[in-house]
Amino acid sequence: MTQSGLDGGHSAGRAKSWLAITIILIGFLLGGVALTMGPNWTLVWVGVGICAVGGVLALVFDVFSDVIVDAPRQVPVEEHYSPFERRS
C-alpha cells in the first residue's frame, strides 16, 4: 500500500480526507444557499462554522499527504525558430 492508502499510484485520497472535504463542501453550499435566500445571515455564519470545522479536520487528517508527486518528466527540447529571432 502506498502512503495515500491506495494501490496503483492514483491519488484518489483516503476516506477520512474525503470526509473533511465533504464537510467543507456542505458548509460552503449551505452558506451559498443562505446568501441567495434573503440573505439569511444566521445560516451564512453556520455555513462558515461548518467550513471551519471541516478545515480543522482537514488539518488533523493531514489531507495534503494524499498528494502523490511524480518524478519530473524530461521532455527533449526541440529546435524552433521564431519569426522575430534574428539569424546571422
Secondary structure by P-SEA (a helix, b strand, c coil): ccccccccccccccaaaaaaaaaaaaaaaaaaaaaacccaaaaaaaaaaaaaaaaaaaaaaccccccccccccbbbbbbbbbcccccc
